[in-house]
Amino acid sequence: MSERTELPSAENPEGLLDLKVTEPKKWAAGMPAVGASLTDIFEETGGMRGLKALFKMNQKTGFDCSSCAWPDPDDERSAVAEYCENGAKALAEEATLKKLEGEFFAHNSVENLARQTDMEIGKHGRIAQPVYLPKGGTHYQPISWDDAFKKIAEHLNSLQSPNEAAFYTSGRTSNEASFLYQLFVREYGTNNMPDCSNMCHESTSVALAEAIGIGKGTVTLNDFYDTDVIIIMGQNPGTNHPRMLTALEKAKKNGSKIIAINPLKEAGLIAFKNPQTPKGVLGFSTALADLYLQVKINGDMALLKAIELLLLRAEKETPGQVFDHEFITKDTVFYDQFIKELEKHNVQDLADAAGVPLAQIMQAAEILKHQKRIIICWAMGITQHVNGVATIKEIVNLVLLKGAIGKPGAGLCPVRGHSNVQGNRTMMIYDKPYEKQLDKLKEVFGFEPPRKHGYDVVESIQAMQERKLKVFFAMGGNFLSATPDTVYTAEAMRKLKLSVHVSTKLNRSHLIHGEEALILPALARSDKDMVNGVQQFVSCENSMGVIQQSKGMLIPVSDEMMSEPLIVCKLAKAVLGKRSVVNWDLYASHYDHVRNSIEKVIPGFEDYNKRVRVPAGFYLPNAPREGRFETDETPGKVQFTITQLPKHNLADDEYMMTSIRSHDQFNTTIYGMEDRYRGIHNERRIILMNARDIAKAGLEGGDKVDLYSNYNHTERVARLYVIVPYDIPERCTATYYPETNVLFPIDSVAERSNTPATKLINIKIRKHSSTK
């Protein structure tokens, strides 16, 4: 058996910080959220610069938050704070006055920077000029933009095949930049376009495209205000999408019931203190979850089937009163097969598999029994499992039984993470493009785009490891910290000939590099983008399919930063030269020209430049939202799907471990060390365990332990964690991401979507042993 222990940073320390544990909160937001927001703004921006930007963030004439993709209200928006705590922290980091120039890199070697934590690396400030790490070099050094583009062109044009390069995209990248990026990559000759969707909602895209004909949700924000039941699964809105709490509060006031399904009792699902209301300022909260089902890790499928089985019993007792047979007959297929398979299950066995008392599941069924206006929300707690696609299809099954789709106040709501991850995919950032999309590119631009499917994230890492990839170009993101199997991924990235990152701030991916490396500094959402003396704007797509403009307003801290659209245009000219048939100079002169071409290529963007200038933007077409199902296999019909329960085999000394975010982070960005909702302070190297499990193992809260996973005969280890007793189901544990990414193997992925299965790994826990 081999063991992977050496990490590319100080990820296996021999020392810990001063951990403090307090009682978990029973509510989210309130005045502490306001205080935390303003503290970061003042520390990073000096006050007025940050406050000025806060008042413009998520406003109709302002800029989009670079954090989550929760939609802005279509009508009135708060003039005081149309943002959340983590949105303010994201703004503080990009609006900071701290900047990294040549002197910083001259005094800080790559090796020394890599010894720092992810939080320390990110706190250094904005990258203020392009920098280059030569082969064998120890320090990044300044390089001109022209020389940087020449260096990239030399590498790309010397490859034996365009498929020896991969081009990654993060969810921050705008529609305009994404469209130009995929256009360049396809004219260059490859579909190797891994993106952050591969790691988060790819399971959603696959499941919904097959089941309902579109890989997106079907509801609008207004549906939340006029619904009967909201089910929230595998999602922690209080930390990851805090502005959702306002919608949930409004839904509650309008009479909606909320069912929360999650292994942890999360404050943002229990109650909300709205800091924009007198009641919230005074400390009064609105209770949110009417029923909290504390499911085992990956027990969601069993829970859904148990609810469906109870509803089926009720339907048999009162025919036509529980299921929407008119909808089922008119708009669905495979209902009889689904019911026949469902009846094979025993409801008590399903309850045991879910880890939820049957009495509570019966309560859930009772809430749903006579309701048809139902919204089901989910996030990575559902998608990042081996059976993620199947679980989402089971969510669809429940919605179909109730006819809760294609009508106001009802439907499916995958809650996207990064702010424009859905827009990236709409703009054809996809390693498996559809033929009709490629045909349209050929028709509009006159070149033959590659037809062979490219590498997704997992496949790209494996290709790097096998030296099939020589060049890796990342448009934003922190690839290494976002991906699983940290040691394997780091080994793979070090085999590259050239790694390039377009970034706003320093991150760990810059420090685990190819033989040569470049960092290109990009403008942030809040930065004013001037081209030929004219201020430009870009656009984004939120979780509910709204396209709206984003117009920065802060003076950039450096003249050496460049917008992502311009970076792509200049890169394309340098790489493709005269063989390009695309007028890159036209696109670089004004972004309206980019939108004109998007309109010609992508359905739903008619009169793009006109409609995107309308305050609040416009909705993209969504057939299922209108009750139409354009599925490939069963045109005009949505499918019931027969799914299988996952099997979890645990040895006596094993536990299921899931990865979670602290309240003081967004994705891989660590803002601080305060997970105040869970009562974890000043330390991230913790493992949450059930008190009974701790006692049975002969351990105690506060013990220092090492965590081991064993997958395909390879043992992985994350050293030096502190046990924290917590309200979590037995045999279940939770740790922070990305620190324990090292335990998740590269080849444990969701079936059909190839999403890394980073929400469940079996681990063993042993008393800590020093490696010194």
DRENNUSE-681554 format. One record per residue (C-alpha): residue in three letters; x, y, z. Coordinates in pm, whole numbers, padded with zeros to 5 digits, always signed. Layout:
<pts>
ALAXYZ;...
</pts>
This chain:
<pts>
MET+00000+00000+00000;SER+00137+00342-00094;GLU+00090+00649+00123;ARG+00067+01010+00010;THR+00165+01250+00285;GLU+00387+01525+00146;LEU+00186+01832+00056;PRO+00299+02131-00152;SER+00271+02375+00138;ALA+00254+02399+00514;GLU-00053+02174+00508;ASN+00087+01930+00766;PRO+00191+02163+01048;GLU+00319+02061+01386;GLY+00154+02353+01557;LEU-00201+02477+01597;LEU-00354+02812+01678;ASP-00547+02886+01996;LEU-00876+02710+01918;LYS-01180+02840+02102;VAL-01514+02660+02091;THR-01845+02822+02185;GLU-02209+02722+02152;PRO-02331+02718+01791;LYS-02565+03001+01695;LYS-02937+02945+01650;TRP-02974+03234+01408;ALA-02780+03402+01126;ALA-02693+03760+01024;GLY-02805+04040+01259;MET-02579+04321+01367;PRO-02269+04095+01403;ALA-02284+04047+01025;VAL-02289+04425+00976;GLY-01992+04465+01208;ALA-01790+04194+01037;SER-01866+04345+00694;LEU-01756+04694+00787;THR-01447+04576+00972;ASP-01305+04414+00660;ILE-01404+04708+00440;PHE-01226+04961+00662;GLU-00917+04743+00713;GLU-00861+04679+00343;THR-00987+04992+00170;GLY-00939+05270+00421;GLY-01311+05334+00454;MET-01450+05572+00192;ARG-01327+05374-00108;GLY-01494+05059+00019;LEU-01813+05225+00142;LYS-01856+05401-00191;ALA-01835+05066-00366;LEU-02069+04892-00121;PHE-02350+05129-00211;LYS-02306+05039-00579;MET-02270+04662-00542;ASN-02565+04465-00686;GLN-02748+04785-00774;LYS-02911+04822-01115;THR-02656+05080-01224;GLY-02367+04925-01031;PHE-02154+04613-01044;ASP-02219+04249-00968;CYS-02079+04102-00650;SER-01796+03863-00736;SER-01913+03620-00470;CYS-02228+03405-00501;ALA-02485+03387-00783;TRP-02799+03453-00579;PRO-03026+03679-00789;ASP-03097+04044-00722;PRO-03462+04152-00685;ASP-03626+04243-01015;ASP-03804+04541-00861;GLU-03684+04751-00570;ARG-03341+04694-00419;SER-03216+04812-00086;ALA-03040+05144-00127;VAL-02842+05075+00191;ALA-02721+04719+00156;GLU-02805+04497-00139;TYR-02524+04267-00033;CYS-02435+04021+00242;GLU-02147+03982+00485;ASN-01943+03758+00259;GLY-02015+03982-00038;ALA-01871+04273+00158;LYS-01565+04065+00246;ALA-01518+03973-00121;LEU-01537+04340-00212;ALA-01289+04432+00060;GLU-01034+04190-00083;GLU-01067+04318-00441;ALA-01097+04687-00346;THR-00795+04672-00115;LEU-00530+04940-00144;LYS-00253+04683-00092;LYS-00078+04587-00413;LEU+00197+04348-00516;GLU+00465+04487-00744;GLY+00813+04376-00842;GLU+00963+04461-00504;PHE+00723+04225-00324;PHE+00816+03932-00546;ALA+01188+04014-00522;HIS+01167+03984-00144;ASN+00942+03677-00134;SER+01047+03355-00300;VAL+00792+03107-00429;GLU+00910+02856-00170;ASN+00861+03094+00121;LEU+00520+03207+00001;ALA+00412+02844-00035;ARG+00481+02788+00334;GLN+00207+03035+00421;THR-00157+02944+00473;ASP-00413+03012+00202;MET-00548+03302+00408;GLU-00203+03460+00448;ILE-00131+03425+00077;GLY-00457+03594-00020;LYS-00421+03879+00224;HIS-00109+04024+00058;GLY-00314+04236-00183;ARG-00386+04288-00552;ILE-00139+04172-00814;ALA-00038+04500-00976;GLN+00171+04397-01278;PRO+00244+04088-01490;VAL+00512+03864-01342;TYR+00711+03572-01480;LEU+00887+03277-01320;PRO+01162+03145-01550;LYS+01265+02782-01563;GLY+01467+02705-01251;GLY+01377+03041-01103;THR+01301+03100-00735;HIS+01124+03437-00756;TYR+00861+03583-00986;GLN+00992+03888-01171;PRO+00821+04170-01365;ILE+00750+04119-01733;SER+00578+04342-01987;TRP+00236+04249-02119;ASP+00374+04215-02472;ASP+00651+03981-02360;ALA+00405+03780-02155;PHE+00179+03728-02455;LYS+00481+03639-02670;LYS+00590+03381-02414;ILE+00246+03219-02414;ALA+00232+03225-02795;GLU+00573+03057-02820;HIS+00459+02771-02600;LEU+00116+02724-02756;ASN+00245+02742-03112;SER+00524+02492-03045;LEU+00288+02217-02924;GLN+00244+01911-03144;SER-00133+01946-03105;PRO-00368+02212-02963;ASN-00500+01933-02740;GLU-00176+01955-02541;ALA-00312+02274-02383;ALA-00606+02326-02147;PHE-00791+02650-02073;TYR-00967+02675-01736;THR-01241+02925-01646;SER-01358+03036-01303;GLY-01710+03154-01223;ARG-01598+03516-01188;THR-01538+03554-01563;SER-01800+03772-01734;ASN-02019+03672-02027;GLU-01817+03887-02264;ALA-01480+03748-02153;SER-01614+03390-02150;PHE-01748+03418-02504;LEU-01420+03561-02634;TYR-01223+03299-02441;GLN-01408+03001-02587;LEU-01393+03162-02932;PHE-01014+03193-02907;VAL-00969+02842-02768;ARG-01182+02685-03040;GLU-01013+02881-03316;TYR-00684+02768-03165;GLY-00815+02416-03208;THR-00925+02242-02887;ASN-01223+02183-02659;ASN-01003+02138-02352;MET-01206+02383-02146;PRO-01232+02261-01787;ASP-01428+02503-01571;CYS-01546+02545-01215;SER-01888+02403-01305;ASN-01713+02067-01344;MET-01647+02081-00970;CYS-01980+02210-00841;HIS-02308+02186-01035;GLU-02206+01963-01327;SER-02423+01690-01174;THR-02714+01935-01189;SER-02648+02023-01552;VAL-02637+01657-01654;ALA-02938+01546-01450;LEU-03170+01831-01544;ALA-03074+01832-01912;GLU-03167+01465-01934;ALA-03481+01486-01720;ILE-03642+01820-01813;GLY-03451+01937-02121;ILE-03244+02220-01971;GLY-02950+02210-01733;LYS-03074+02503-01525;GLY-03330+02572-01256;THR-03688+02662-01340;VAL-03787+02924-01081;THR-03749+03299-01039;LEU-03689+03492-00720;ASN-04052+03604-00719;ASP-04160+03238-00700;PHE-04012+03225-00349;TYR-04250+03497-00240;ASP-04559+03305-00352;THR-04511+02938-00272;ASP-04644+02689-00019;VAL-04336+02481+00062;ILE-03961+02536+00019;ILE-03729+02237+00063;ILE-03361+02318+00109;MET-03121+02026+00064;GLY-02743+02007+00099;GLN-02712+02382+00124;ASN-02607+02630+00393;PRO-02753+02965+00279;GLY-02650+03154+00592;THR-02285+03127+00487;ASN-02282+03050+00116;HIS-02581+03252-00011;PRO-02678+03486+00275;ARG-02906+03708+00064;MET-03129+03403+00019;LEU-03230+03450+00384;THR-03422+03763+00292;ALA-03622+03567+00034;LEU-03689+03292+00287;GLU-03802+03548+00543;LYS-04044+03698+00293;ALA-04172+03350+00202;LYS-04237+03275+00568;LYS-04429+03599+00614;ASN-04642+03502+00314;GLY-04729+03168+00472;SER-04474+02928+00324;LYS-04344+02625+00511;ILE-03972+02546+00500;ILE-03818+02199+00529;ALA-03442+02195+00585;ILE-03240+01880+00507;ASN-02876+01878+00614;PRO-02642+01670+00834;LEU-02551+01978+01040;LYS-02789+02215+01217;GLU-02694+02535+01034;ALA-02783+02872+01186;GLY-02897+03013+00852;LEU-03164+02745+00824;ILE-03291+02789+01178;ALA-03359+03163+01206;PHE-03269+03499+01052;LYS-03212+03839+01209;ASN-03257+04080+00923;PRO-03019+04373+00988;GLN-03217+04591+00746;THR-03530+04586+00958;PRO-03592+04748+01298;LYS-03687+04406+01433;GLY-03357+04256+01321;VAL-03153+04547+01454;LEU-03318+04504+01793;GLY-03223+04137+01796;PHE-03553+03973+01704;SER-03537+03685+01457;THR-03767+03515+01208;ALA-03783+03138+01249;LEU-03716+02970+00915;ALA-03722+02589+00913;ASP-04057+02447+01022;LEU-03901+02101+01005;TYR-03530+02019+01019;LEU-03437+01671+00895;GLN-03082+01599+01009;VAL-02997+01340+00747;LYS-02686+01124+00743;ILE-02419+01223+00493;ASN-02557+01116+00153;GLY-02880+00989+00308;ASP-03078+01227+00087;MET-03177+00966-00171;ALA-03324+00737+00095;LEU-03507+01031+00251;LEU-03662+01136-00080;LYS-03781+00783-00151;ALA-03930+00755+00198;ILE-04126+01079+00146;GLU-04245+00959-00195;LEU-04355+00625-00052;LEU-04554+00796+00223;LEU-04715+01025-00033;LEU-04802+00722-00244;ARG-04978+00566+00054;ALA-05175+00886+00108;GLU-05265+00898-00263;LYS-05403+00546-00246;GLU-05612+00642+00057;THR-05751+00954-00115;PRO-05711+00902-00493;GLY-05645+01219-00690;GLN-05589+01431-00380;VAL-05212+01395-00341;PHE-05057+01337-00685;ASP-05120+01566-00983;HIS-05244+01301-01225;GLU-05347+01554-01489;PHE-04990+01678-01510;ILE-04847+01324-01485;THR-05064+01199-01772;LYS-05011+01502-01995;ASP-04647+01589-01940;THR-04455+01287-01807;VAL-04342+00939-01905;PHE-04243+00626-01710;TYR-04474+00696-01415;ASP-04600+00335-01388;GLN-04247+00195-01394;PHE-04140+00443-01130;ILE-04429+00355-00896;LYS-04370-00016-00940;GLU-04006+00023-00837;LEU-04089+00259-00550;GLU-04328+00006-00398;LYS-04045-00243-00358;HIS-03903-00034-00075;ASN-03985-00047+00295;VAL-04035+00295+00449;GLN-03869+00204+00780;ASP-03562+00072+00598;LEU-03548+00397+00402;ALA-03574+00600+00722;ASP-03289+00401+00873;ALA-03077+00454+00562;ALA-03150+00827+00575;GLY-03072+00846+00945;VAL-03395+01037+01012;PRO-03669+00919+01251;LEU-03970+00792+01061;ALA-04198+01021+01261;GLN-04014+01326+01123;ILE-04034+01194+00766;MET-04408+01149+00817;GLN-04423+01516+00920;ALA-04251+01613+00594;ALA-04496+01406+00391;GLU-04786+01565+00576;ILE-04657+01914+00492;LEU-04628+01822+00125;LYS-04938+01607+00091;HIS-05191+01866-00023;GLN-04950+02125-00170;LYS-04850+02172-00533;ARG-04660+02498-00514;ILE-04330+02349-00399;ILE-03974+02470-00461;ILE-03679+02237-00400;CYS-03334+02397-00361;TRP-03000+02221-00348;ALA-02628+02286-00373;MET-02298+02100-00338;GLY-02421+01881-00052;ILE-02617+01702-00323;THR-02407+01740-00637;GLN-02064+01637-00507;HIS-02148+01273-00437;VAL-02086+00967-00652;ASN-02465+00941-00691;GLY-02518+01316-00731;VAL-02687+01292-01072;ALA-02922+01019-00950;THR-03018+01215-00637;ILE-03107+01520-00845;LYS-03321+01302-01068;GLU-03496+01179-00752;ILE-03562+01542-00661;VAL-03720+01578-01005;ASN-03932+01267-00936;LEU-04080+01424-00624;VAL-04156+01748-00808;LEU-04325+01555-01089;LEU-04550+01360-00852;LYS-04680+01691-00720;GLY-04693+01866-01059;ALA-04472+02132-00898;ILE-04303+02263-01212;GLY-04400+02503-01488;LYS-04627+02708-01264;PRO-04584+03014-01039;GLY-04439+02938-00696;ALA-04310+02595-00795;GLY-04008+02431-00950;LEU-03644+02334-00925;CYS-03379+02566-00782;PRO-03014+02458-00799;VAL-02838+02738-00612;ARG-02517+02814-00797;GLY-02201+02907-00617;HIS-01975+03147-00804;SER-02131+03459-00948;ASN-02122+03378-01321;VAL-02061+03005-01332;GLN-02398+02960-01504;GLY-02318+03238-01750;ASN-01988+03071-01841;ARG-02174+02762-01957;THR-02432+02969-02145;MET-02139+03134-02324;MET-02024+02786-02440;ILE-01746+02734-02187;TYR-01784+02357-02207;ASP-01555+02067-02284;LYS-01844+01877-02447;PRO-02006+02134-02679;TYR-02322+02051-02869;GLU-02296+02008-03244;LYS-02551+02281-03307;GLN-02335+02525-03107;LEU-02027+02441-03312;ASP-02226+02465-03633;LYS-02334+02815-03533;LEU-01975+02921-03462;LYS-01876+02798-03805;GLU-02166+02981-03968;VAL-02095+03315-03797;PHE-01713+03317-03797;GLY-01617+03097-04089;PHE-01370+02860-03922;GLU-01417+02491-03846;PRO-01426+02448-03467;PRO-01291+02123-03320;ARG-01556+01855-03276;LYS-01373+01616-03045;HIS-01474+01653-02681;GLY-01206+01797-02457;TYR-01087+01747-02101;ASP-01293+01844-01797;VAL-01125+01927-01465;VAL-01055+01571-01350;GLU-00946+01463-01696;SER-00717+01767-01724;ILE-00541+01681-01400;GLN-00497+01320-01510;ALA-00367+01438-01849;MET-00114+01664-01676;GLN+00001+01370-01465;GLU+00049+01164-01782;ARG+00229+01457-01954;LYS-00040+01476-02220;LEU-00092+01843-02129;LYS+00200+02083-02160;VAL+00032+02423-02111;PHE-00237+02518-01859;PHE-00406+02859-01882;ALA-00645+02961-01603;MET-00888+03250-01643;GLY-00931+03320-01273;GLY-00976+03081-00985;ASN-00746+02893-00749;PHE-00727+02563-00935;LEU-00505+02369-00696;SER-00699+02455-00382;ALA-01034+02389-00552;THR-00948+02044-00681;PRO-00929+01710-00497;ASP-00628+01489-00423;THR-00395+01780-00350;VAL-00067+01590-00373;TYR-00162+01421-00700;THR-00281+01750-00850;ALA+00033+01933-00738;GLU+00253+01663-00889;ALA+00056+01694-01212;MET+00082+02073-01232;ARG+00459+02059-01179;LYS+00491+01849-01494;LEU+00361+02133-01712;LYS+00591+02328-01940;LEU+00399+02651-01877;SER+00127+02751-01631;VAL-00054+03084-01669;HIS-00301+03239-01428;VAL-00515+03547-01490;SER-00581+03667-01137;THR-00668+03956-00912;LYS-00489+03828-00599;LEU-00213+03585-00517;ASN-00323+03228-00442;ARG-00171+02885-00394;SER-00204+02786-00758;HIS+00057+03048-00847;LEU+00306+02872-00618;ILE+00259+02520-00759;HIS+00362+02582-01117;GLY+00502+02445-01439;GLU+00863+02477-01556;GLU+00776+02836-01644;ALA+00490+03039-01502;LEU+00308+03365-01557;ILE+00062+03563-01347;LEU-00142+03821-01539;PRO-00323+04085-01329;ALA-00690+04136-01415;LEU-00937+04406-01329;ALA-01197+04310-01069;ARG-01573+04359-01096;SER-01557+04678-00890;ASP-01274+04833-01098;LYS-01354+05098-01356;ASP-01279+04957-01702;MET-01182+05225-01954;VAL-01121+05143-02322;ASN-01037+05420-02569;GLY-01159+05676-02318;VAL-01501+05508-02285;GLN-01609+05326-01971;GLN-01711+04968-02045;PHE-01944+04728-01870;VAL-01977+04351-01876;SER-02270+04123-01796;CYS-02339+03816-01583;GLU-02608+03550-01546;ASN-02739+03469-01200;SER-02880+03142-01064;MET-03221+03212-01212;GLY-03122+03300-01567;VAL-03124+03679-01546;ILE-02868+03865-01758;GLN-02772+04205-01619;GLN-02490+04450-01660;SER-02200+04502-01423;LYS-02018+04835-01433;GLY-01719+04895-01206;MET-01660+05232-01044;LEU-01334+05221-00845;ILE-01007+05358-00983;PRO-00778+05053-01020;VAL-00480+05052-00783;SER-00247+04995-01080;ASP-00235+05101-01445;GLU-00077+04765-01525;MET-00401+04571-01473;MET-00601+04467-01778;SER-00962+04360-01824;GLU-01029+03996-01906;PRO-01188+04075-02246;LEU-00880+04271-02350;ILE-00648+03998-02219;VAL-00824+03743-02438;CYS-00816+03968-02745;LYS-00445+04042-02711;LEU-00369+03679-02636;ALA-00560+03564-02943;LYS-00374+03809-03167;ALA-00039+03699-03027;VAL-00112+03328-03062;LEU-00314+03312-03383;GLY-00167+03604-03573;LYS-00272+03633-03936;ARG-00429+03287-03944;SER-00719+03414-03732;VAL-01043+03500-03912;VAL-01180+03685-03608;ASN-01160+04063-03580;TRP-01007+04079-03233;ASP-00927+04451-03267;LEU-01298+04523-03311;TYR-01386+04337-02991;ALA-01106+04512-02804;SER-01231+04855-02912;HIS-01570+04828-02738;TYR-01754+04544-02565;ASP-02076+04623-02752;HIS-01916+04445-03048;VAL-01869+04133-02837;ARG-02235+04138-02739;ASN-02335+04181-03104;SER-02159+03855-03184;ILE-02302+03675-02880;GLU-02646+03771-03010;LYS-02570+03600-03342;VAL-02441+03277-03188;ILE-02636+03206-02868;PRO-03017+03177-02854;GLY-03202+03410-02619;PHE-02974+03712-02663;GLU-03172+03900-02925;ASP-03122+04280-02894;TYR-02856+04205-02633;ASN-02706+04552-02617;LYS-03046+04712-02583;ARG-03194+04474-02327;VAL-02886+04451-02108;ARG-02899+04827-02062;VAL-03251+04805-01916;PRO-03228+04827-01535;ALA-03236+04475-01385;GLY-03163+04318-01725;PHE-03364+04037-01884;TYR-03453+03670-01842;LEU-03321+03405-02078;PRO-03576+03164-02227;ASN-03658+02869-01999;ALA-03902+02618-02150;PRO-03971+02413-01833;ARG-04051+02734-01646;GLU-04330+02778-01900;GLY-04444+02415-01879;ARG-04265+02296-02194;PHE-04020+02006-02186;GLU-03781+01983-02479;THR-03606+01662-02381;ASP-03403+01465-02635;GLU-03517+01112-02553;THR-03885+01187-02491;PRO-03970+01513-02674;GLY-04239+01713-02501;LYS-04234+01490-02195;VAL-04038+01500-01870;GLN-03909+01170-01736;PHE-03961+00986-01413;THR-03633+00811-01336;ILE-03568+00486-01153;THR-03271+00539-00922;GLN-03078+00312-00689;LEU-02994+00369-00324;PRO-02624+00423-00256;LYS-02448+00163-00045;HIS-02224+00277+00237;ASN-01993+00016+00381;LEU-01808+00131+00691;ALA-01554-00074+00882;ASP-01593-00066+01259;ASP-01325+00202+01291;GLU-01433+00411+00991;TYR-01643+00726+00964;MET-01801+00916+00677;MET-01642+01258+00631;THR-01786+01551+00440;SER-01615+01878+00352;ILE-01773+02211+00450;ARG-01690+02580+00434;SER-01640+02797+00738;HIS-01846+03113+00765;ASP-01528+03315+00704;GLN-01462+03192+00352;PHE-01604+03179+00002;ASN-01493+02889-00215;THR-01116+02873-00173;THR-01082+03229-00042;ILE-01029+03237+00334;TYR-01130+03573+00480;GLY-01057+03495+00844;MET-01062+03237+01120;GLU-01411+03292+01259;ASP-01676+03029+01194;ARG-01896+03204+01445;TYR-02225+03035+01351;ARG-02079+02695+01441;GLY-01885+02833+01737;ILE-01540+02749+01595;HIS-01290+03030+01647;ASN-00925+03085+01552;GLU-00859+02746+01392;ARG-00953+02561+01076;ARG-00784+02227+01139;ILE-01079+02074+01322;ILE-01300+01770+01278;LEU-01661+01780+01394;MET-01769+01449+01552;ASN-02072+01310+01731;ALA-02006+01292+02107;ARG-02107+00924+02121;ASP-01859+00839+01847;ILE-01584+01022+02035;ALA-01653+00825+02351;LYS-01677+00489+02171;ALA-01338+00553+02008;GLY-01177+00629+02345;LEU-01114+00986+02240;GLU-01204+01323+02388;GLY-01293+01665+02258;GLY-00973+01863+02206;ASP-00764+01556+02117;LYS-00518+01598+01834;VAL-00565+01340+01560;ASP-00457+01248+01208;LEU-00712+01163+00939;TYR-00661+00879+00691;SER-00852+00777+00381;ASN-00787+00461+00181;TYR-00910+00445-00177;ASN-00793+00197-00440;HIS-00509+00081-00214;THR-00365+00429-00172;GLU-00360+00578+00176;ARG-00387+00954+00209;VAL-00334+01147+00529;ALA-00415+01491+00668;ARG-00221+01547+00987;LEU-00293+01736+01307;TYR-00663+01804+01350;VAL-00853+01883+01669;ILE-01168+01692+01763;VAL-01469+01915+01832;PRO-01785+01745+01969;TYR-02078+01855+01756;ASP-02442+01784+01677;ILE-02388+01562+01373;PRO-02530+01214+01300;GLU-02335+00919+01435;ARG-02056+00784+01215;CYS-02055+01119+01031;THR-01781+01382+01054;ALA-01712+01720+00891;THR-01394+01913+00812;TYR-01314+02236+00632;TYR-01238+02257+00262;PRO-00977+02296+00111;GLU-00755+02170+00393;THR-00883+01811+00367;ASN-00898+01801-00013;VAL-00585+01589+00018;LEU-00804+01301+00144;PHE-01034+01293-00160;PRO-00899+01080-00447;ILE-00888+01212-00801;ASP-01077+00909-00933;SER-01371+00922-00691;VAL-01621+01111-00903;ALA-01992+01151-00960;GLU-02133+00903-01207;ARG-02211+01062-01546;SER-02096+01415-01450;ASN-01736+01334-01344;THR-01765+01588-01062;PRO-01514+01522-00782;ALA-01702+01347-00501;THR-01574+01576-00227;LYS-01877+01549-00001;LEU-01806+01195+00115;ILE-01501+00986+00187;ASN-01454+00711+00443;ILE-01183+00796+00694;LYS-01006+00653+00996;ILE-00909+00873+01291;ARG-00591+00808+01485;LYS-00415+00994+01763;HIS-00174+01245+01614;SER+00183+01132+01560;SER+00451+01390+01488;THR+00641+01356+01162;LYS+00945+01532+01305;
</pts>
